[in-house]
């Protein structure tokens, strides 16, 4: 999977400049960031399903 610079150029520069990563490592940093976002979405979805199942009689 190749991260396009046309879709998110600001994310690459923000991550590489703030945390001091070389441009070569920004790709891996974006990958881990995306995995973190996906994990948060899955966790929120599971909690939402649990909350709905508890609230319904």
C-alpha positions as CSV (number, residue, x, y, z in Angstrom):
1,X,0.0,0.0,0.0
2,X,1.4,3.3,-1.0
3,X,0.4,6.5,0.8
4,X,-0.4,9.1,-1.7
5,X,1.0,12.6,-1.1
6,X,-1.9,14.1,-3.0
7,X,-4.4,13.0,-0.4
8,X,-2.5,13.8,2.9
9,X,0.6,15.9,2.4
10,X,0.1,17.7,5.7
11,X,-0.1,14.5,7.7
12,X,3.4,13.4,6.5
13,X,5.0,16.8,7.2
14,X,3.3,17.1,10.6
15,X,4.4,13.6,11.7
16,X,7.9,13.9,10.4
17,X,8.5,17.5,11.7
18,X,6.9,17.1,15.1
19,X,8.4,13.8,16.1
20,X,11.7,14.2,14.2
21,X,11.4,11.3,11.9
22,X,13.2,11.1,8.6
23,X,11.0,11.3,5.5
24,X,11.9,7.6,4.9
25,X,10.2,6.6,8.2
26,X,7.2,8.8,7.8
27,X,5.6,6.0,5.7
28,X,5.8,3.6,8.6
29,X,4.6,6.2,11.0
30,X,1.5,6.8,8.8
31,X,0.9,3.1,8.7
32,X,0.9,2.8,12.5
33,X,-1.3,5.9,12.8
34,X,-3.8,4.3,10.4
35,X,-3.8,1.1,12.4
36,X,-4.4,3.1,15.5
37,X,-7.4,4.9,13.9
38,X,-8.8,1.6,12.7
39,X,-8.4,0.1,16.1
40,X,-10.2,3.0,17.7
41,X,-13.1,2.7,15.2
42,X,-13.5,-1.0,15.9
43,X,-13.4,-0.4,19.6
44,X,-16.0,2.3,19.4
45,X,-18.2,0.1,17.2
46,X,-18.0,-2.8,19.7
47,X,-18.9,-0.5,22.6
48,X,-21.8,1.0,20.7
49,X,-23.2,-2.5,19.9
50,X,-22.8,-3.5,23.6
51,X,-24.5,-0.3,24.8
52,X,-27.5,-0.8,22.4
53,X,-27.9,-4.4,23.3
54,X,-28.0,-3.5,27.0
55,X,-30.4,-0.6,26.6
56,X,-32.9,-2.6,24.6
57,X,-35.2,-4.8,26.7
